[in-house]
Amino acid sequence: MDHMRKFEAPLFGGQKGNKQPLFENSEPLPVITPTSLGALPWLVAFTTQAPRDFAAPQDSLTKSQPSQRHELAHALAPLALTWLSLEHGAHAVSLPAANTTSPVADAALVVQPGFAAALTTADCLPLIVACPSHRVAAVIHAGWRGLAAGVIENTLDALALHLGELPGDTLVWVGPAIQQAHYEIGPEVRHELLQSIGVSTAHFKELSGTTPHRSSLAAEASHTCTGQAKGSPATRKYLADLPAIATAKLLLKGIDAESIELYPHSTFSHTCLHSVRRDGTQAGRMATVVGIRV
């Protein structure tokens, strides 16, 4: 249900017929655009694909990412782009935000035209929320910690507070993330998730035997938003369905099932997507962007 396309610069403004690539001396930026949101002319919404890497400096082994972030911001002009500094929690900010260029949060509401928010993922869920009748949008980063902490619920509550209620026409895209077949967790993580609203035992499959799943081996050396249970790999015996958990939470908050679009492919198994579970410390980061056109 997604569209694969390439953006050419400038995304907005510029002279008619400008066919210059997004980045100098390179191909146009490949992105994934949600089908359900593509008909909204006021909205900018996409997730980038590999090999582009938008990792924050502290997550990167190279020096190229700051320049790529800068060039993406330039391509989005005249939208003012704000990058979130992720903390794997449930805090949501509203943009434009005062006195900060990179707020510490895992979700952002974009409530005025001329602004955009971006966050990075490499197995965690990126979600884009749009309220067409009010021309307001949000972007959410949800790994297992964020799901357990209630980042989806907090963001939707913040939208409802801003608008007076959560509109009935709210649309949600659950973007590229690791799928259940590739996402192994331990009993500690499963226990934490089960304490969260909307999560049930149906969201987990128990693994037989004690041999660690290969996705857990790839992530051993890395601290990631996908999270790891403490203890030896032999204790990790569950596969968790993060997209299904997110969907359950959205339904409980009143989002209609037909208004939820799920990206169908796993970051782990598709090389056009970055994955920490697959690539470990060598993994790059995808950027998910949402903005409101002027």
C-alpha positions, 0 to 999 in steps of 0.5 A: 500500500506504499509508493516508492518514488524519488524526490528531486530538489527543490521539493518546494518553490524554485523555478519551474522545470528544475530537475536538479537532484536532491543532493549535489552530484548524486541521484534523487533521494529514494523515499517511501510515501504512504498511499493513504496520505498521498492525496493530501496536498497540504501534507509532506510525509515520507520515509527515506530509504538506504543507502542514504543515512541520516543518523545522528552524529552519536549514532554514526561511524562516518562524518557524512550524516550531518551534511545529508541532514543539512541538504535534506533541510535545504530541499524541504525549504521553505519548510523549517525542519526540526530534528528530534533528539530521541530518548526512547520514551513517550514525550511529544513536543509541539512545533514550532517549539520555542528556544530549541533546535533539536528537542528531546522527544520521541514524537512531534506535533506539527500544528502550523504551516511552514514547519516539518519534523524529522526523526530516525529509525532502523527497526523501530516503528515510525508513525505518521498521523494526519488530521485532514479536517484540521491540517495538523499532523504528527510523527512518532518514534516507537520502539518497544520502550516507547510502546511500553511507555505510551508514546502513541497514546500520549501523542494522540492525547496531545493532538486531541488536547490541541484540537479539542478532540481527536477528529474522526477523519484521523489517518495513521501510517505505520511505516517501515519497521522490523516484523515479528519474524525477525524481532526476538526479545527476552522475557523481561521485555515481554513482561514490560510490554504486557504491562502496557495498555492494548498489549496481549499475549497474542502479540508474541510467539514463543520460540522453541529451543535455546538457540538464539535467533540470528536477528538477536546475534546481529544486535548484540554489540549495539544499543538500539531502540529495538531494545534487548533483554538483559541476560544470555541469548539463550534466555530470549525466547519470544518474537514480538509483533511491534506493528500489531501492538501499535495497531492495537493501541491505535484502535483503542484510542478510537482510530478506525481500522480502515484509517490505519495503513501498515507498511508490509515489509521488514527492515531486517529482510529488505536491504533498501531499509536500514536495520540494526538487527541485521547490520549491527553497529554498521547500520544507518538510519532512515529519516521519517519526515512530516510537514505542513506546506505553506 
